[in-house]
Amino acid sequence: MSRPRTPAARLAEIRQSFWLIPALFAASAVVVAIGLSVLELRLRLPVETILPSGPAGARSLLSSIITAMISFTALVFSITVVALQLASSQYSPRVLRTFLQDRVIQSTLGTFVATFLFAMVVLAALPARDSERLPELSLAVSMSLVLASTAMFIYYLHHITTVMRVSHIIVAIGAQTRRTIEQHVPDREEPAEVTGEVVQVVPAAAAGLVTSVDLALLARLAREHDCAITVVPAPGDFVFTEAPLLRCHRLPSGEPRPLPVERVAHSVTIDVERTPGQDVGFGFRQLADIATRALSPASNDVTTAVRAVQEAHELLRRLATRPDPVGIVRDDDGTVRVLAKRPTYDIYLAMIIDELRNAAAGEPRINRLLDAVVADLDSVALPTHRPAIRRRLPTR
């Protein structure tokens, strides 16, 4: 059975996919090559003597471009695969998404594929007889694409060696998590609760990790069926097949109608891995993994662990001044239609403070840093977060 996905999740999956930009580059190259060749051969554009060469020379040039681009593309794939393997084994398997979503890597592959396909189309459009006019502008564009590919390849080598450094990976995780915090953790949130009788429970259609919840769709369904809906799991939680996914509650104003199970189930996206879209904890999970692996006897890289804790500290500080996030949709009269709870601040503290204290036994540098982090968070946190923070203050 296919896992449910919200429309927004499907669009996000396409936008973040590795193949989208190379596919756009390839399609554009084919369209431009065909159009340019037709214009040159039929409309006789005034571009003569750009590349003075006969059909034999043009075929040799284009064949060389095609062969070189195949080699370039294979080399880029090889370097990318090696980078993914190194990042997975040295830092965390969960950082692979950062590389796959890198626009420079995607654009480099797209440029090589576009150059290859453009040259293929122009080669097919070459005239058979020497007396016929060559598509010289297309040949010039092919050469320009080769130069662009060479520049992209040089920049790609610089970029891949830069983004593979652990400090850049940690910064990228932090930036991604900050965007999620700004989008899904408001500065203030009014407390809300749904207390009506549960009249229907919608089960999960498949097992997997919850990655996103479409609150707007759930709100429309709740209004159509005169009920309130609560979402049981939070983004990042694992659900089992047939486990409670949504609960439909009776409102004092009327009698609810049964929700369409299949339509409602597709308002919650269930996938095979966590994504940073609505899942604030995914960033903390990656940072904790990097720090834990750095503290393992096989790595013994305390400096990397310190850098991961510092980035997590900045994120925890941002969350300390905000209430625990709750996804709420209300009617104009204040009636709560949808309530989706999110992980609490205590869970994020457990991932960074508790797990790393266990992993850092015998590492005074990490323990001193964690004590300083907790003390600093206690000085800036909202009163609702202070009990969880003070439980982790060092005992004197």
N, C-alpha and C positions, 0 to 999 in steps of 0.2 A: 504494500500500500504506500502511495506517495505521501510524503509529509506535508501537512498544511502550510501554506504561506500566504501572508497578506499581500495585497497588490503592491503596497509600498515596499515590502520586503523583496518582492520579485524585481521591482525596478532597481532597488539598491543593489541586488545581486548582479544585475546586468551592468550597472554603472561601475561596480567594483571588480568586475571580472577581468581576468588577465587578457582575454582574447578581444575585448571590445575595441580598443585603440588600434591594435594591429589589423583587425578586420576592416575598420574604417579607412585606414591608410591604404590597404590593399584594394578595396572597392574604388576609392577615389583614384588610385593610380590607373586602374583598368579603364575607368570612364574617361579620364583626361587623355590617356593614350589613344583611345579609339577616336574621341572627338578631335584631337589635334591632328591625327593622321588623316582623317576624312577632310578636315578643313584645308590642310596643306595640299593634298592630292587632287581635290576637286575645285577648290576656290583659288588655287595658285597664289598663296600669300606671298608678299614680297620679302622673302627671307633667304634669298639665294646666297651662296658662298659663305654661309655660317660655318659649315663643316664641308669643305670641298672634298668629296670622296665618291667613288663609284659604288655600285651595289655590293661588290665583293668586299671593299674596305669597310662599308657600313655593316655588313654581316659579320665580319671579323671583329669589329668593335663591339657590337651588341652581344655576340657570343662570349667575348671576354668579360663583359659586364655581368652577364647571367652567371657565368661560372664563378666569378669573384663574389657575387652576392650570395650564392649558395654556400660558399666557404665561410663568408662573414657570418651568415645566419647560424650555421652549425657551431661556429666559435662562440657566438653570443649565448646560444642555448647551453653550451658546455659550461661556460663561465657561470651562468645563472644557476644551473643545477648544482655546481660545486659550492656556490655561495649559499644556496638553500640547505645543502647538506651540512656545511660548517655551522651555519646559524642554528640549525635544528639540534645538532649534537653538542654544541658548546654553550648555547644560551638556553633555549627552550623551543620545543616544537610549535608553541603557540605564536612565535614571532614570524613564522613563515608568511602569514597574511600580510605583514608589513612589506615584505619583498615583492609579493605577487601584486600588490596594489601600487607599487612604485611606478609613477608615470614616466620616468626617464627610461626604465627598463622596457616598458611597453612601447614607448615612442621609438626607441632604438630598433627593436624588433620590427615595428611597423615600417620604419624608414627602409630597412633592408628588404623587406618583403615587397614594399611599394616599388623600389628600384628594380628588383628582379622582374616583377610583373609588367612594369612599364616597358622595360627592354624587350620582354617576350612579345608584347603586343606590337611594338614598333618593328621588331624583326619579322613578324608575320605580315606586316603591311608593306614591306619593302617591295619595289617593283621587280619583275623577273628580268627585264631587258635593260641594258645599260643606257639606252636612249631615253628612257622614262625618267621623270623628275623624282628625286629623292625627298623624303620627308625630313628636310634638314633641321627644321625647328624642333621636331621630335627628337632627333639625334642630339641636338644641343641640350634639350631638357634632360635626356638620359645622362649626359655627361655631368650636368649640374647635380642630378640626384646622386651620382657616384661621389662627387665632392661632398655633398651633404652627408652621405653615409659614412665617408671617411671621418668627417668632423664629429659625427654622432658616435662613432666607434671610439675615438680618442676620449671624448667626454664620458662615454659609458665606462671605460676603464677607470677613469678618475672617480666617477660617481660610485661605482660598485665597491671600490676599495675604501671609499669614505663611509658609505652606509653600513658596511659590515663591521665597523668599529662599534664596540659595545656601548660607548657613550652616546653615539648617534642613535642606536637602537633604543636606548632608554629614553632619550629626548623625544623620539618619534612616538613612543608609547605614551609618554606624558602629555604630549600635544594632542594626541587622539583622545585620551581620557578627559582632558580639559574641555574639549569640544562636546563630549557626551555630557559632562557635568553642566555646562552652560545650557544645553538644549533640554535636559531632562531632570535637572535638580533645581527647582526654583529657589529664589532667595527667601521666600516665605510661603508657608502653606497652611491654610486653615484646616484644623482637624476635621475629619469626616468619618462616618460610620454607617454601615447598612445593617439595620437590625430586623428587617422584615423576615417573615418565615421563608425558608428555602422551599420552593415548589418544584424545582427542576435542577438536576445536576448534569452538565454536559461533560462527557468523558473525553480524554485525549484520544485522537484517532491513531496516533503512532507514538512510539517511544523516541525520546530524544531530548535535546536541550532547547529550552525556550529562548528565542533570540529577540522577538519583538511582539508587541501587542498593539493592535489597531483600535485605539480608544474611540475614535470617531465612528467607526463602523459599529462597534458595540453599542455606542450611545444611540445610533439610529435604530438598531434592532430593539433596544430596550424601550424606546419611545413607541415603536410600532406595536410592540407586544405588551405595553403597559406594565413594565416591571423594572427592577434594578438588577444590575449584573455585577458580581464580584469575580475577579480573576484570582484563582488559587495560587498558581506558581508565579514567581517573579522572573524577569529576564536573567538568564544564567542558571536557573534551576533545571534539574533533570526530571522528566515526567515519564511514567510508565504507561504503556498502552492500557486504556480504560481507566486510568487514574483520573480523579476529579480535576477538571480543567477550568470550568466556569460554573458559577452558581447563580440561578435566577431567584430573586427575592420578590415576595409580595409587597406591594405598596399600599398604604392606607386608603389611597384614592380609588382603587378598583380591583378587578379580578384579572390577573395576568393570563395571557394566552401562551401556549407552548412555543418555545423557540425552535426554529429550524436547525437541527443539530449540525448538519453538514455546513450550512452557511456560517453558523456561529463559530464552529471549530476552525474555520479558515481565517478568523480574526486574530488568531494566535499562531505565530510562526514557530514551527518546531523543526530544528535542523540537527545535523550531526556534530556541529562544533559551535562554540560560542563566537559571537561577533561583537564589535564595540558599539553597534548602533544605539541600543537602549541600555546596554549592560555596563554600568559603571564599574562593577567588580571585575570585569575582564582585564582592564588595565592593571589593577592591583594584583590579579592573579599572575600576569606576565612578569611584573616586577618582582613579586615574591619568588617565582620560579627562577628568575635570573640570579637573584641574591642567594637562594638556597643552593643552586648548582655551583655558584662561585665559592660558597663556603664548604663544599664537599671536599673530602680528602683528595679526590682525584684532581680538583682544580686548585684549591687553596688560594683563591684570588680575593683577598679581603677588600682590596680597593674597588673592585667591581661591585661587590656587595654593598659597600658604603655608598657608591654612586646610585645604586638602585634604591637604597633606603632614603637618600636625599630627595630623589624624585618623588617617591611615595609620600614623604613628609610634606612636600609642597601640595600634593593632591589632598592629603588628609587635612591640611590646614584650610584649604578651600571648602571642603565639606563640613568642617567643624563649625563654620559660621552659618550653615544652612540646616534647616530641619530635615529629618529623614524624608526622602521623596515618596510621594504617593500620587499615582495617576488618578485624577478625578475629573469627571465630566458632570456638570450640574445643569439643570434647567434654569430658566430665567427666575423662577420662584425659589431657587436654592435647593430643589430636590436633587439628591445624588442619584444619577443614572448609572454611572460606572465607577467602580472603585478597584484599583489595581495597586496593591502594595509592592514596594520595592525593598531590597535588602537594607538593613539598618546600619548605622555608623559602627555599631559594635562588631559587625561581621567584617568590615574593612579593617578595623583595628586588629582583629584576630588573625587576618591573613598576613599582615605586615609585622605586628609586634609579637604576637604569640608564636607564630611559626618560626620567625627568625630568631627569637630568643632560644627556642629549642635547637635550631640548627647552629647557633653561634656559641654553644657551650665551649668555654675555654678561649673565646676570642674577646678580650676586654675592649678592643676598639669598637666592635659592633655593639656590645652591651652598653658601653658608655653613650654611643650615638642613639640607641633606642631609648635610653633613659632621658636623654636630652629632648628627643622627639616628643615623648609622652608629656614631659614637663611643659614644653612649649605649647602643645595642643591644649593642655589644661588652662593655659593663660588666655586663650582666645576663643575657646569653644562655647557654644550655647549651653545654658544650664541643663537642657535635656540630654546632652552628650557627656556631661562631666562624670556621672557615675561610672560609665563604661571606661572613661579615660583614667579615672582615679583608681580603679581596680588594678590598673597596670603600672601605677607609679611604683618606683623602687622602694622597698621597705628599708627603713634605717635601723 
